[in-house]
């Protein structure tokens, strides 16, 4: 990673939304040294509250979540915010889930397990 990328990452506040505790912890441990701040939520409605209160630069959101799923969370965010980058992660490679996500203007759709 070059210095410009490193400086850019250090300026980011990331909201990680993942209900799998082990994956959540592993991603957090990976991201924290690279970023300004990593906020963590275990379900969509918790994530939405954090999003409303904090300045978030990037969202990493699991598709399947309790209380409010990742798709619904992203759709809710996109109602008022068309520009904050969102990465959706999922165990699913199903075409309908991928096609359903196109209008969300995602920067990526990653399939678990993440390598």
C-alpha positions in Angstrom: 0.0 0.0 0.0 1.4 3.4 -0.9 1.4 6.4 1.3 -1.5 8.1 -0.5 -3.7 5.1 0.0 -2.6 4.8 3.6 -3.4 8.5 4.3 -6.8 8.1 2.6 -7.7 5.1 4.8 -6.6 6.9 7.9 -9.2 9.6 7.2 -12.1 7.1 6.9 -14.8 6.3 9.5 -16.2 3.0 8.7 -19.5 1.5 9.8 -19.2 -2.3 9.9 -22.6 -4.1 10.1 -22.2 -7.9 10.7 -24.1 -10.2 13.0 -21.5 -13.0 13.0 -19.5 -12.1 16.0 -16.3 -13.9 14.9 -16.3 -12.3 11.5 -17.2 -9.0 13.0 -14.2 -9.2 15.3 -11.8 -10.3 12.6 -12.9 -7.5 10.2 -12.7 -5.0 13.0 -9.2 -6.1 14.0 -8.2 -5.8 10.3 -9.7 -2.4 9.8 -9.0 -0.6 13.0 -5.2 -0.1 12.4 -5.9 1.2 8.9 -8.8 3.6 9.6 -9.6 6.7 11.7 -12.6 4.9 13.4 -14.5 1.7 13.0 -18.1 1.6 14.4 -19.7 -1.8 14.7 -23.4 -2.8 14.7 -24.9 -6.3 14.9 -28.2 -5.5 13.1 -29.6 -3.0 10.7 -31.6 -0.8 13.1 -28.6 -0.4 15.4 -26.5 0.5 12.3 -29.1 3.1 11.2 -28.9 4.8 14.5 -25.1 4.9 14.4 -25.2 6.2 10.8 -27.6 9.0 11.8 -25.4 10.1 14.7 -21.9 9.7 13.3 -20.0 10.9 10.2 -19.6 7.7 8.3 -17.2 7.6 5.2 -17.9 3.9 4.2 -20.4 1.2 5.1 -19.6 -2.5 5.0 -22.9 -4.3 5.5 -23.9 -7.9 5.7 -27.0 -8.8 3.5 -28.6 -11.0 6.1 -29.1 -9.4 9.5 -31.6 -9.6 12.3 -34.2 -6.9 13.0 -33.5 -5.0 9.7 -31.6 -6.8 6.9 -28.7 -5.2 5.1 -30.7 -4.6 1.9 -33.3 -2.7 3.8 -30.7 -0.7 5.7 -28.9 0.3 2.4 -32.2 1.2 0.8 -33.1 3.4 3.8 -29.7 5.1 3.7 -30.0 5.7 -0.1 -33.3 7.6 0.3 -31.3 10.6 1.5 -27.7 9.7 0.8 -26.7 8.7 -2.7 -22.9 9.2 -2.3 -21.6 7.4 0.8 -19.8 4.2 -0.5 -21.4 0.9 0.6 -20.0 -2.6 0.3 -22.6 -5.3 0.7 -21.3 -8.7 1.9 -23.2 -12.0 1.8 -23.1 -15.7 1.8 -25.4 -15.6 -1.2 -24.5 -15.6 -4.8 -28.1 -15.8 -5.9 -28.8 -13.7 -9.0 -32.0 -12.2 -7.5 -30.1 -10.8 -4.5 -27.4 -9.4 -6.8 -29.9 -7.8 -9.2 -31.9 -6.5 -6.3 -28.8 -4.7 -5.1 -28.1 -2.8 -8.3 -30.3 0.2 -7.6 -28.4 0.7 -4.2 -25.4 2.1 -6.1 -22.9 -0.2 -4.2 -19.2 0.1 -4.8 -18.9 -3.7 -4.3 -20.8 -6.9 -3.5 -18.5 -9.4 -1.8 -19.4 -13.1 -1.3 -18.4 -14.7 2.0 -16.0 -16.2 2.9 -14.0 -13.1 2.3 -10.4 -13.9 1.3 
